[in-house]
Amino acid sequence: MQLDTLPGSAPTRDRPMDLDAVRDVSRAVSAAHLFIYLAPETAEEAAELGVTDRGPAYLAFRSAAMGAVPWQVTLAAFYNFSPRAVRAMAGVWDTAPPERWQAARFLAAGRAMRRVNVRLTEEYLAEARSLIDPVVAGADYAGKILAAANASVALPPDPLVALWQQITVAREWRGDAHLVVLADNGLGPCDCLVLHTATGHLPTALARTTRQWDDEKWNAATARLVARGWLDSRGILTDAGGAAHERIETETDEHCAALWAPIGNAGAQRFASLIAPITNAFTAAGTFQSLRGRPDLE
């Protein structure tokens, strides 16, 4: 199958990426990746490594691809976590080296996907890999720290988990690009989180529990957004704030158009449909209930 001549598509070099296709495949990728932070298998594998606190385990699993970096590097890469939250991971590499955390992450992913009965045939797995592999291989990783780290990880022999790892690279690439857009729009780590929760896409209680910004920092970020006219005096999203949030998402999509260009609009849309069974299986299992039915958002 020629990636630039999928049925009904023009060669990708002659046809720019449609931002709706970019948005759709980005959401599909984020949704298919997200279960790893919510599935019980992840906590079980962390406990096998000697860490039972969910916060440090999350930080270790997600940053393991970067190697044994100090917590300050993880803080910089994750952006919207407070220093207090990330400092809690200090010592995780003494408990187990990053290579073991990465291996445990793969084991958790495979166990979880098989528990919920993700239905992807060998044919669909092969087709999905034929689409995502050139995306990962052709990506520009300049400034994309988490994406580059994950792209450097050797793929596991399990075909389903290998596909999931390639999905992870694409998910982190968009996340890395999003941080650039946030900074360009003058949204600091706590400010962007306050704005995101104001849209209703992420429960405030969950955001504050996991990111651990104290009242002083949260209130100061809220005040800055009120001053910009993005929140009203009650902390409710204004029309201007909603428009700003959408503009930031669109600017991120514009960055990501280059990521998906190797397979074009048709390839991106096809890939989104091929990986949908992952999200569907975890949704049916109730994995995403804490996110109010929005598994496309982390």
C-alpha positions as CSV (number, residue, x, y, z in Angstrom):
1,M,0.0,0.0,0.0
2,Q,1.4,3.4,-1.0
3,L,1.0,5.8,1.9
4,D,0.5,8.8,-0.4
5,T,-2.0,7.1,-2.7
6,L,-4.6,5.7,-0.3
7,P,-8.1,5.2,-1.9
8,G,-9.7,8.5,-2.6
9,S,-6.7,10.6,-1.8
10,A,-4.2,12.7,-3.8
11,P,-0.5,12.3,-3.2
12,T,0.3,13.9,0.2
13,R,3.0,16.1,-1.3
14,D,0.4,17.9,-3.3
15,R,-2.3,18.1,-0.7
16,P,-2.0,19.9,2.6
17,M,-3.2,18.4,5.9
18,D,-6.7,19.3,6.9
19,L,-6.7,20.5,10.5
20,D,-10.0,18.6,11.2
21,A,-8.2,15.4,10.3
22,V,-5.2,16.4,12.4
23,R,-7.6,17.1,15.4
24,D,-9.4,13.8,14.9
25,V,-6.3,11.6,14.8
26,S,-4.7,13.5,17.7
27,R,-7.8,12.8,19.8
28,A,-7.8,9.2,18.8
29,V,-4.2,8.8,19.7
30,S,-4.6,10.5,23.1
31,A,-7.5,8.3,23.9
32,A,-5.8,5.1,22.9
33,H,-2.8,6.0,25.0
34,L,-4.5,7.2,28.1
35,F,-5.6,3.9,29.7
36,I,-2.1,3.2,31.0
37,Y,-2.5,5.8,33.7
38,L,-5.9,4.5,34.9
39,A,-5.7,0.7,34.5
40,P,-5.2,-1.3,37.7
41,E,-2.4,-3.3,36.0
42,T,-0.3,-0.2,36.1
43,A,-0.5,0.2,39.8
44,E,0.1,-3.6,40.2
45,E,3.3,-3.4,38.2
46,A,4.5,-0.3,40.1
47,A,3.9,-2.2,43.4
48,E,6.1,-5.0,42.1
49,L,8.8,-2.4,41.7
50,G,8.3,-1.3,45.3
51,V,6.2,1.9,44.7
52,T,2.6,2.0,45.9
53,D,2.0,5.8,45.8
54,R,0.2,6.5,42.5
55,G,1.8,9.9,42.0
56,P,5.5,8.9,42.0
57,A,4.5,5.7,40.0
58,Y,2.8,7.8,37.3
59,L,5.8,10.1,37.1
60,A,8.3,7.3,36.9
61,F,6.4,5.3,34.3
62,R,5.9,8.3,32.0
63,S,9.4,9.7,32.3
64,A,11.2,6.3,32.2
65,A,12.0,6.7,28.5
66,M,14.2,9.7,29.3
67,G,16.4,7.6,31.6
68,A,17.4,8.3,35.2
69,V,16.9,12.1,35.0
70,P,16.5,14.1,38.2
71,W,12.9,15.1,39.1
72,Q,13.6,18.7,37.9
73,V,13.9,17.5,34.3
74,T,10.6,15.6,34.6
75,L,9.0,18.8,36.0
76,A,10.2,20.7,33.0
77,A,9.0,18.1,30.5
78,F,5.6,17.7,32.1
79,Y,5.0,21.4,32.4
80,N,1.7,21.7,34.3
81,F,2.6,19.8,37.4
82,S,3.7,21.7,40.5
83,P,7.3,21.2,41.9
84,R,5.7,19.7,45.0
85,A,4.0,17.0,43.0
86,V,7.1,16.0,40.9
87,R,9.6,16.2,43.8
88,A,7.7,13.2,45.2
89,M,9.4,11.0,42.6
90,A,12.9,11.6,44.0
91,G,14.3,8.2,44.7
92,V,12.2,6.1,42.2
93,W,15.3,5.3,40.2
94,D,16.9,3.9,43.3
95,T,13.9,1.6,43.8
96,A,14.2,0.4,40.2
97,P,16.2,1.7,37.2
98,P,14.3,3.4,34.3
99,E,14.7,0.3,32.1
100,R,12.7,-1.8,34.6
101,W,10.0,0.9,34.8
102,Q,9.8,0.9,31.0
103,A,9.5,-2.9,30.9
104,A,6.9,-2.9,33.6
105,R,4.9,-0.2,31.7
106,F,4.9,-2.5,28.6
107,L,3.8,-5.4,30.7
108,A,1.0,-3.4,32.2
109,A,-0.2,-2.2,28.8
110,G,-0.3,-5.7,27.4
111,R,-2.1,-7.1,30.4
112,A,-4.6,-4.3,30.5
113,M,-5.4,-4.5,26.7
114,R,-5.9,-8.2,26.9
115,R,-8.1,-8.0,30.0
116,V,-10.6,-5.7,28.3
117,N,-10.3,-7.7,25.1
118,V,-9.0,-5.2,22.7
119,R,-10.0,-6.6,19.3
120,L,-7.3,-5.9,16.6
121,T,-6.7,-8.6,14.1
122,E,-3.2,-9.3,12.8
123,E,-4.2,-7.7,9.5
124,Y,-5.4,-4.5,11.2
125,L,-2.3,-4.4,13.4
126,A,-0.1,-4.6,10.4
127,E,-2.1,-1.9,8.6
128,A,-2.0,0.4,11.6
129,R,1.8,-0.1,11.9
130,S,2.2,0.6,8.1
131,L,0.6,4.0,8.9
132,I,2.1,5.0,12.2
133,D,5.7,3.8,11.6
134,P,6.5,6.3,8.8
135,V,4.9,9.0,11.0
136,V,7.3,8.2,13.9
137,A,10.3,7.7,11.6
138,G,9.7,10.9,9.7
139,A,9.0,13.2,12.7
140,D,11.1,16.2,13.5
141,Y,12.0,15.8,17.2
142,A,13.7,19.1,17.7
143,G,12.3,20.4,21.0
144,K,10.1,17.3,21.4
145,I,11.7,15.8,24.6
146,L,9.2,13.2,25.6
147,A,8.4,12.2,22.0
148,A,12.1,11.8,21.2
149,A,12.7,9.8,24.4
150,N,9.8,7.4,23.6
151,A,10.9,7.1,19.9
152,S,14.3,5.9,21.2
153,V,12.8,3.0,23.2
154,A,13.1,-0.4,21.6
155,L,9.8,-1.7,20.6
156,P,8.6,-4.8,22.5
157,P,8.0,-8.1,20.8
158,D,4.3,-8.0,21.6
159,P,2.7,-6.6,18.4
160,L,-0.2,-4.9,20.3
161,V,2.1,-3.3,22.8
162,A,4.5,-2.2,20.0
163,L,1.6,-0.5,18.3
164,W,0.7,1.2,21.6
165,Q,4.2,2.4,22.0
166,Q,4.2,4.0,18.6
167,I,0.9,5.6,19.5
168,T,2.6,6.9,22.7
169,V,5.3,8.6,20.6
170,A,2.7,10.4,18.5
171,R,0.8,11.4,21.7
172,E,3.8,12.8,23.4
173,W,4.9,14.7,20.2
174,R,1.6,16.6,20.2
175,G,2.0,17.2,24.0
176,D,5.5,18.6,23.4
177,A,4.2,20.8,20.6
178,H,1.4,22.0,22.8
179,L,3.8,23.3,25.5
180,V,5.4,25.5,22.9
181,V,2.0,27.0,22.0
182,L,1.2,27.5,25.7
183,A,4.4,29.4,26.3
184,D,3.9,31.5,23.2
185,N,0.4,32.4,24.5
186,G,1.8,33.4,27.9
187,L,0.2,30.5,29.8
188,G,2.4,29.2,32.6
189,P,2.1,25.7,34.2
190,C,-0.7,26.6,36.6
191,D,-2.5,29.1,34.3
192,C,-2.9,26.5,31.6
193,L,-4.3,24.0,34.0
194,V,-6.8,26.5,35.4
195,L,-8.0,27.4,31.9
196,H,-8.3,23.7,31.0
197,T,-10.4,22.9,34.0
198,A,-12.6,25.9,33.3
199,T,-13.6,24.4,29.9
200,G,-15.0,21.4,31.7
201,H,-12.7,19.0,29.9
202,L,-10.9,18.0,33.1
203,P,-12.4,17.8,36.5
204,T,-10.9,20.5,38.8
205,A,-10.7,18.1,41.7
206,L,-8.7,15.6,39.7
207,A,-6.4,18.3,38.3
208,R,-5.7,19.7,41.7
209,T,-5.2,16.3,43.3
210,T,-2.7,15.1,40.7
211,R,-0.9,18.4,39.9
212,Q,-0.9,19.6,43.5
213,W,-0.9,23.4,43.1
214,D,-1.7,25.0,46.4
215,D,-4.5,27.5,46.9
216,E,-2.1,30.5,46.7
217,K,-0.7,29.5,43.3
218,W,-4.2,28.3,42.0
219,N,-5.8,31.6,43.0
220,A,-3.0,33.7,41.5
221,A,-3.3,31.8,38.2
222,T,-7.1,32.4,38.3
223,A,-6.6,36.1,38.9
224,R,-4.2,36.3,35.9
225,L,-6.9,34.7,33.7
226,V,-9.5,37.1,35.0
227,A,-7.3,40.0,34.2
228,R,-7.0,38.7,30.7
229,G,-10.7,38.5,30.4
230,W,-10.6,34.7,29.9
231,L,-12.4,34.0,33.2
232,D,-15.1,36.1,34.9
233,S,-14.9,37.2,38.6
234,R,-16.4,33.8,39.6
235,G,-13.7,31.9,37.7
236,I,-16.2,30.9,35.0
237,L,-14.9,30.6,31.4
238,T,-15.8,33.7,29.3
239,D,-16.5,33.8,25.6
240,A,-13.0,35.3,25.1
241,G,-11.5,32.5,27.2
242,G,-13.3,29.9,25.2
243,A,-12.1,31.4,22.0
244,A,-8.5,31.6,23.4
245,H,-8.6,28.0,24.4
246,E,-9.8,27.0,20.9
247,R,-7.1,29.2,19.3
248,I,-4.5,27.4,21.3
249,E,-5.8,24.0,20.3
250,T,-5.8,25.1,16.6
251,E,-2.3,26.4,16.8
252,T,-1.3,23.0,18.2
253,D,-3.0,21.3,15.4
254,E,-1.1,23.5,13.0
255,H,2.2,22.3,14.5
256,C,1.0,18.7,14.3
257,A,0.1,18.9,10.6
258,A,3.7,18.2,9.8
259,L,3.7,15.1,12.0
260,W,0.9,13.5,10.0
261,A,1.9,14.7,6.5
262,P,3.8,11.5,5.6
263,I,0.4,9.6,5.5
264,G,-1.9,12.5,4.5
265,N,-5.5,13.1,5.5
266,A,-6.8,9.7,4.4
267,G,-4.0,7.9,6.2
268,A,-4.5,9.9,9.4
269,Q,-8.3,9.2,9.3
270,R,-7.7,5.5,8.6
271,F,-5.3,5.2,11.5
272,A,-7.8,6.9,13.8
273,S,-10.4,4.3,12.9
274,L,-7.9,1.4,13.2
275,I,-7.0,2.2,16.8
276,A,-10.5,3.0,18.0
277,P,-11.0,-0.5,19.3
278,I,-8.5,0.2,22.1
279,T,-10.5,3.2,23.4
280,N,-13.8,1.4,22.8
281,A,-12.7,-1.6,24.9
282,F,-11.5,0.5,27.9
283,T,-14.6,2.8,27.7
284,A,-16.8,-0.3,27.8
285,A,-14.8,-1.5,30.8
286,G,-15.5,1.8,32.7
287,T,-11.8,2.8,32.8
288,F,-12.5,6.4,31.9
289,Q,-15.3,7.1,34.3
290,S,-13.2,9.5,36.4
291,L,-12.7,11.7,33.3
292,R,-16.5,12.2,32.7
293,G,-16.5,10.3,29.5
294,R,-13.6,12.3,27.9
295,P,-10.9,9.7,27.3
296,D,-9.4,11.9,24.6
297,L,-8.1,14.3,27.2
298,E,-5.3,13.6,29.7
